[in-house]
Amino acid sequence: ILASKVLKQGKNHPCALSVAKIRVFSTDGVGSGNSHSTIKQETTTTDKNIAAKSTSNHDKRRKAAKQNYDATARKPNQKCDPYGQNGKPLEYEEASQMMKTTALEPDWKIQSFTMINNNKTENENDNNCPSPLYNHPLCLTKEFHHADFMQGSKFLSKIAAVGHVNNHFPYLKLERRLTKKSWDVVCVVTCFTAPLEGLSFNDFHIAMLIDVEVGR
């Protein structure tokens, strides 16, 4: 019935385009064999195009993933250990020894990474290690004080450049702390190796480079 109406009204009928694509069924409801084969052929061609496009996109994603691969972005294993620590962070005793043997400025401190994130501080020294440091991931921290927020922002850009060039990135935080009578602008630099969940030799190396940059 629909096909007969389309034939009478021609192209003006809203279903003319759809009926034309299926080669117009006869008025008794029985379609020609060619119409069915044409529909099947068009559907098969469309499915092939979609599958080819999907495969092409998958290949592009795999190629991009290979180009962006970074060995330091995952937990070290026996085959790939970029830190040379068998996948384990430095113990407190090892970190304390590194503090003595490296030429770090005295303001650097070994602290608990968990407590730093919770805005807590822990006073410690080499001779008296508080127990919380044995139960939390360790990190190296140092605070830099600035005259205003803009100077602190410029300082962060310099430290960010040091991390970028050496492919080891410290945690950077710029804040204004309310003291008794004024505001204090502070930049907190925290060296921490996330894949190891603690300190690595790279953290001490980047800390020394930061000291060199600040001393210029």
C-alpha positions as YAML, in Angstrom:
chain: A
units: angstrom
residues:
- id: 1
  name: ILE
  ca: [0.00, 0.00, 0.00]
- id: 2
  name: LEU
  ca: [2.83, 2.37, 0.90]
- id: 3
  name: ALA
  ca: [4.62, 1.60, -2.35]
- id: 4
  name: SER
  ca: [1.50, 2.29, -4.41]
- id: 5
  name: LYS
  ca: [1.02, 5.66, -2.69]
- id: 6
  name: VAL
  ca: [4.63, 6.57, -3.37]
- id: 7
  name: LEU
  ca: [4.23, 5.64, -7.02]
- id: 8
  name: LYS
  ca: [1.16, 7.87, -7.29]
- id: 9
  name: GLN
  ca: [2.63, 10.91, -5.47]
- id: 10
  name: GLY
  ca: [6.16, 10.48, -6.82]
- id: 11
  name: LYS
  ca: [9.04, 12.34, -5.17]
- id: 12
  name: ASN
  ca: [6.67, 14.51, -3.11]
- id: 13
  name: HIS
  ca: [5.85, 11.62, -0.79]
- id: 14
  name: PRO
  ca: [7.99, 11.73, 2.43]
- id: 15
  name: CYS
  ca: [8.84, 8.03, 2.11]
- id: 16
  name: ALA
  ca: [9.91, 8.22, -1.52]
- id: 17
  name: LEU
  ca: [13.64, 8.18, -0.74]
- id: 18
  name: SER
  ca: [13.39, 5.16, 1.57]
- id: 19
  name: VAL
  ca: [11.24, 3.22, -0.85]
- id: 20
  name: ALA
  ca: [13.58, 4.03, -3.71]
- id: 21
  name: LYS
  ca: [16.53, 2.56, -1.82]
- id: 22
  name: ILE
  ca: [14.83, -0.83, -1.42]
- id: 23
  name: ARG
  ca: [13.80, -0.90, -5.09]
- id: 24
  name: VAL
  ca: [10.04, -0.44, -4.26]
- id: 25
  name: PHE
  ca: [8.03, -3.43, -3.09]
- id: 26
  name: SER
  ca: [5.06, -4.53, -5.14]
- id: 27
  name: THR
  ca: [1.48, -3.70, -4.04]
- id: 28
  name: ASP
  ca: [0.76, -7.26, -2.89]
- id: 29
  name: GLY
  ca: [3.52, -7.03, -0.24]
- id: 30
  name: VAL
  ca: [5.98, -9.34, -2.02]
- id: 31
  name: GLY
  ca: [9.30, -7.65, -2.81]
- id: 32
  name: SER
  ca: [11.57, -8.48, -5.73]
- id: 33
  name: GLY
  ca: [14.64, -10.67, -5.15]
- id: 34
  name: ASN
  ca: [16.99, -7.91, -6.33]
- id: 35
  name: SER
  ca: [15.81, -5.57, -3.56]
- id: 36
  name: HIS
  ca: [16.77, -8.04, -0.84]
- id: 37
  name: SER
  ca: [20.19, -8.75, -2.31]
- id: 38
  name: THR
  ca: [20.87, -5.01, -2.70]
- id: 39
  name: ILE
  ca: [19.99, -4.32, 0.95]
- id: 40
  name: LYS
  ca: [22.20, -7.20, 2.12]
- id: 41
  name: GLN
  ca: [25.09, -6.01, -0.06]
- id: 42
  name: GLU
  ca: [24.82, -2.41, 1.22]
- id: 43
  name: THR
  ca: [24.68, -3.64, 4.83]
- id: 44
  name: THR
  ca: [27.74, -5.85, 4.36]
- id: 45
  name: THR
  ca: [29.70, -2.98, 2.81]
- id: 46
  name: THR
  ca: [28.76, -0.66, 5.70]
- id: 47
  name: ASP
  ca: [29.82, -3.26, 8.30]
- id: 48
  name: LYS
  ca: [33.17, -3.69, 6.57]
- id: 49
  name: ASN
  ca: [33.76, 0.06, 6.55]
- id: 50
  name: ILE
  ca: [32.93, 0.31, 10.26]
- id: 51
  name: ALA
  ca: [35.23, -2.63, 11.09]
- id: 52
  name: ALA
  ca: [38.08, -1.15, 9.04]
- id: 53
  name: LYS
  ca: [37.68, 2.24, 10.74]
- id: 54
  name: SER
  ca: [37.63, 0.61, 14.19]
- id: 55
  name: THR
  ca: [40.81, -1.35, 13.39]
- id: 56
  name: SER
  ca: [42.50, 1.79, 12.14]
- id: 57
  name: ASN
  ca: [41.63, 3.71, 15.33]
- id: 58
  name: HIS
  ca: [42.87, 0.80, 17.47]
- id: 59
  name: ASP
  ca: [46.20, 0.75, 15.60]
- id: 60
  name: LYS
  ca: [46.56, 4.51, 16.11]
- id: 61
  name: ARG
  ca: [45.95, 4.16, 19.86]
- id: 62
  name: ARG
  ca: [48.52, 1.35, 20.13]
- id: 63
  name: LYS
  ca: [51.08, 3.40, 18.21]
- id: 64
  name: ALA
  ca: [50.46, 6.44, 20.43]
- id: 65
  name: ALA
  ca: [50.76, 4.27, 23.56]
- id: 66
  name: LYS
  ca: [54.16, 2.98, 22.42]
- id: 67
  name: GLN
  ca: [55.37, 6.50, 21.72]
- id: 68
  name: ASN
  ca: [54.21, 7.72, 25.17]
- id: 69
  name: TYR
  ca: [55.60, 4.71, 27.09]
- id: 70
  name: ASP
  ca: [57.49, 5.69, 30.22]
- id: 71
  name: ALA
  ca: [59.23, 3.03, 32.30]
- id: 72
  name: THR
  ca: [59.00, 5.23, 35.40]
- id: 73
  name: ALA
  ca: [55.19, 5.28, 35.26]
- id: 74
  name: ARG
  ca: [54.73, 1.79, 36.67]
- id: 75
  name: LYS
  ca: [55.93, -0.45, 39.46]
- id: 76
  name: PRO
  ca: [59.49, -1.68, 38.77]
- id: 77
  name: ASN
  ca: [60.00, -5.41, 38.18]
- id: 78
  name: GLN
  ca: [62.90, -7.80, 37.47]
- id: 79
  name: LYS
  ca: [62.95, -6.94, 33.76]
- id: 80
  name: CYS
  ca: [62.54, -3.18, 34.12]
- id: 81
  name: ASP
  ca: [63.94, -1.40, 37.18]
- id: 82
  name: PRO
  ca: [64.79, 2.21, 36.25]
- id: 83
  name: TYR
  ca: [65.59, 3.10, 39.88]
- id: 84
  name: GLY
  ca: [68.00, 0.24, 40.60]
- id: 85
  name: GLN
  ca: [66.41, -0.50, 43.99]
- id: 86
  name: ASN
  ca: [64.69, -3.84, 43.27]
- id: 87
  name: GLY
  ca: [61.32, -2.11, 43.36]
- id: 88
  name: LYS
  ca: [61.72, -1.04, 46.99]
- id: 89
  name: PRO
  ca: [62.01, 2.47, 48.46]
- id: 90
  name: LEU
  ca: [64.94, 3.55, 50.59]
- id: 91
  name: GLU
  ca: [64.71, 2.69, 54.28]
- id: 92
  name: TYR
  ca: [65.09, 5.47, 56.84]
- id: 93
  name: GLU
  ca: [68.68, 4.45, 57.64]
- id: 94
  name: GLU
  ca: [69.61, 4.50, 53.94]
- id: 95
  name: ALA
  ca: [67.95, 7.88, 53.45]
- id: 96
  name: SER
  ca: [69.74, 9.29, 56.49]
- id: 97
  name: GLN
  ca: [73.06, 8.08, 55.10]
- id: 98
  name: MET
  ca: [72.27, 9.75, 51.78]
- id: 99
  name: MET
  ca: [71.61, 13.00, 53.63]
- id: 100
  name: LYS
  ca: [75.14, 12.83, 55.04]
- id: 101
  name: THR
  ca: [76.92, 11.87, 51.84]
- id: 102
  name: THR
  ca: [75.14, 14.25, 49.44]
- id: 103
  name: ALA
  ca: [75.77, 17.97, 49.34]
- id: 104
  name: LEU
  ca: [72.21, 18.97, 50.25]
- id: 105
  name: GLU
  ca: [71.41, 22.23, 51.96]
- id: 106
  name: PRO
  ca: [70.63, 21.75, 55.68]
- id: 107
  name: ASP
  ca: [66.99, 22.82, 55.27]
- id: 108
  name: TRP
  ca: [66.08, 19.57, 53.54]
- id: 109
  name: LYS
  ca: [64.28, 17.15, 55.84]
- id: 110
  name: ILE
  ca: [63.23, 13.52, 55.73]
- id: 111
  name: GLN
  ca: [59.56, 13.41, 56.59]
- id: 112
  name: SER
  ca: [56.47, 11.27, 56.25]
- id: 113
  name: PHE
  ca: [54.80, 11.75, 52.89]
- id: 114
  name: THR
  ca: [51.42, 10.90, 54.43]
- id: 115
  name: MET
  ca: [51.81, 13.54, 57.12]
- id: 116
  name: ILE
  ca: [52.93, 16.16, 54.58]
- id: 117
  name: ASN
  ca: [49.76, 15.57, 52.56]
- id: 118
  name: ASN
  ca: [47.74, 16.00, 55.74]
- id: 119
  name: ASN
  ca: [49.49, 19.34, 56.43]
- id: 120
  name: LYS
  ca: [51.28, 17.95, 59.47]
- id: 121
  name: THR
  ca: [54.97, 18.28, 60.27]
- id: 122
  name: GLU
  ca: [57.30, 15.97, 62.12]
- id: 123
  name: ASN
  ca: [60.47, 17.19, 63.79]
- id: 124
  name: GLU
  ca: [63.20, 14.62, 63.43]
- id: 125
  name: ASN
  ca: [66.95, 14.29, 63.25]
- id: 126
  name: ASP
  ca: [69.48, 11.61, 62.43]
- id: 127
  name: ASN
  ca: [70.03, 10.59, 66.06]
- id: 128
  name: ASN
  ca: [66.40, 10.44, 67.11]
- id: 129
  name: CYS
  ca: [64.04, 9.03, 64.50]
- id: 130
  name: PRO
  ca: [60.37, 9.24, 65.53]
- id: 131
  name: SER
  ca: [58.41, 6.02, 65.12]
- id: 132
  name: PRO
  ca: [55.85, 7.44, 62.59]
- id: 133
  name: LEU
  ca: [58.61, 7.64, 59.95]
- id: 134
  name: TYR
  ca: [58.96, 3.86, 60.05]
- id: 135
  name: ASN
  ca: [55.25, 3.41, 59.36]
- id: 136
  name: HIS
  ca: [54.78, 5.87, 56.49]
- id: 137
  name: PRO
  ca: [56.34, 6.47, 53.07]
- id: 138
  name: LEU
  ca: [59.35, 8.78, 53.31]
- id: 139
  name: CYS
  ca: [59.96, 11.95, 51.33]
- id: 140
  name: LEU
  ca: [62.40, 14.87, 51.14]
- id: 141
  name: THR
  ca: [60.92, 18.30, 51.83]
- id: 142
  name: LYS
  ca: [62.15, 21.86, 51.91]
- id: 143
  name: GLU
  ca: [60.36, 25.17, 52.33]
- id: 144
  name: PHE
  ca: [61.22, 28.35, 50.45]
- id: 145
  name: HIS
  ca: [59.89, 31.71, 51.63]
- id: 146
  name: HIS
  ca: [59.07, 34.58, 49.26]
- id: 147
  name: ALA
  ca: [58.19, 38.24, 49.51]
- id: 148
  name: ASP
  ca: [54.89, 37.88, 47.61]
- id: 149
  name: PHE
  ca: [52.78, 35.40, 45.73]
- id: 150
  name: MET
  ca: [54.05, 36.39, 42.28]
- id: 151
  name: GLN
  ca: [57.67, 35.77, 43.25]
- id: 152
  name: GLY
  ca: [56.65, 32.40, 44.63]
- id: 153
  name: SER
  ca: [54.92, 31.60, 41.33]
- id: 154
  name: LYS
  ca: [58.06, 32.45, 39.31]
- id: 155
  name: PHE
  ca: [60.11, 30.30, 41.65]
- id: 156
  name: LEU
  ca: [57.80, 27.34, 41.03]
- id: 157
  name: SER
  ca: [58.31, 27.72, 37.28]
- id: 158
  name: LYS
  ca: [62.08, 27.38, 37.73]
- id: 159
  name: ILE
  ca: [61.71, 24.26, 39.88]
- id: 160
  name: ALA
  ca: [59.24, 22.79, 37.39]
- id: 161
  name: ALA
  ca: [61.80, 23.29, 34.61]
- id: 162
  name: VAL
  ca: [64.43, 21.39, 36.64]
- id: 163
  name: GLY
  ca: [62.04, 18.46, 37.03]
- id: 164
  name: HIS
  ca: [61.06, 18.53, 33.35]
- id: 165
  name: VAL
  ca: [64.66, 18.52, 32.06]
- id: 166
  name: ASN
  ca: [65.68, 15.65, 34.37]
- id: 167
  name: ASN
  ca: [62.45, 13.63, 33.99]
- id: 168
  name: HIS
  ca: [61.90, 13.42, 37.74]
- id: 169
  name: PHE
  ca: [59.16, 15.63, 39.10]
- id: 170
  name: PRO
  ca: [58.89, 16.90, 42.68]
- id: 171
  name: TYR
  ca: [55.58, 17.83, 44.29]
- id: 172
  name: LEU
  ca: [55.21, 21.61, 44.37]
- id: 173
  name: LYS
  ca: [52.87, 23.63, 46.57]
- id: 174
  name: LEU
  ca: [52.54, 27.40, 46.90]
- id: 175
  name: GLU
  ca: [50.56, 28.78, 49.81]
- id: 176
  name: ARG
  ca: [50.00, 31.76, 52.05]
- id: 177
  name: ARG
  ca: [50.28, 30.98, 55.74]
- id: 178
  name: LEU
  ca: [48.67, 33.18, 58.31]
- id: 179
  name: THR
  ca: [51.13, 34.09, 61.05]
- id: 180
  name: LYS
  ca: [50.42, 36.14, 64.17]
- id: 181
  name: LYS
  ca: [50.62, 39.52, 62.44]
- id: 182
  name: SER
  ca: [50.96, 38.90, 58.68]
- id: 183
  name: TRP
  ca: [50.86, 36.47, 55.77]
- id: 184
  name: ASP
  ca: [53.87, 34.34, 54.87]
- id: 185
  name: VAL
  ca: [54.24, 33.11, 51.25]
- id: 186
  name: VAL
  ca: [55.78, 29.64, 51.26]
- id: 187
  name: CYS
  ca: [56.69, 27.20, 48.50]
- id: 188
  name: VAL
  ca: [56.96, 23.58, 49.68]
- id: 189
  name: VAL
  ca: [59.06, 21.26, 47.50]
- id: 190
  name: THR
  ca: [58.56, 17.55, 48.16]
- id: 191
  name: CYS
  ca: [60.70, 14.89, 46.48]
- id: 192
  name: PHE
  ca: [58.92, 11.54, 46.36]
- id: 193
  name: THR
  ca: [58.96, 8.58, 43.95]
- id: 194
  name: ALA
  ca: [55.36, 7.45, 43.51]
- id: 195
  name: PRO
  ca: [55.99, 4.06, 41.79]
- id: 196
  name: LEU
  ca: [58.18, 3.03, 44.75]
- id: 197
  name: GLU
  ca: [55.85, 4.66, 47.27]
- id: 198
  name: GLY
  ca: [58.83, 6.24, 48.98]
- id: 199
  name: LEU
  ca: [62.29, 7.69, 48.39]
- id: 200
  name: SER
  ca: [64.68, 6.82, 45.58]
- id: 201
  name: PHE
  ca: [68.20, 7.95, 44.73]
- id: 202
  name: ASN
  ca: [66.60, 10.15, 42.05]
- id: 203
  name: ASP
  ca: [64.93, 12.21, 44.78]
- id: 204
  name: PHE
  ca: [68.29, 13.13, 46.30]
- id: 205
  name: HIS
  ca: [69.68, 13.90, 42.85]
- id: 206
  name: ILE
  ca: [66.81, 16.24, 41.95]
- id: 207
  name: ALA
  ca: [67.09, 17.90, 45.39]
- id: 208
  name: MET
  ca: [70.76, 18.70, 44.71]
- id: 209
  name: LEU
  ca: [69.85, 20.14, 41.29]
- id: 210
  name: ILE
  ca: [67.17, 22.30, 42.94]
- id: 211
  name: ASP
  ca: [69.77, 23.67, 45.36]
- id: 212
  name: VAL
  ca: [72.04, 24.49, 42.43]
- id: 213
  name: GLU
  ca: [69.22, 26.30, 40.61]
- id: 214
  name: VAL
  ca: [68.26, 28.27, 43.73]
- id: 215
  name: GLY
  ca: [71.88, 29.25, 44.31]
- id: 216
  name: ARG
  ca: [72.28, 30.86, 40.89]
...
